């Protein structure tokens, strides 16, 4: 799981540096699914989503990530909606399907 998480974060960073925020968010969403139960990693992904929102000019994403950062600090170990992408356009309480290739890594 660690390797998959690191790969998603690295691919998101590369896409972000190219200005390809659609791809960056896709990798951040996958990293979010992997990191949901780990407070530090979970919070880091929401921070990276906030930064990507700022860089891409997506006000909704920026505003939506602020409460998600706080919630990730407080609730990661207690409850998370399995498979949730972590994006501001999706309810923070909505379980979502885990991508097939990540299912074996998500507990």
Secondary structure, DSSP 8 states (H G I E B T S, - for coil): -HHHHHHHHHHHHHHHHHT-HHHHHHHHHHHHHHHTT-HHHHHHHHHHHHHHHHHHT-HHHHHHHHHHHHHHHHHTTT---TT----TTS-TT------GGGGGG--
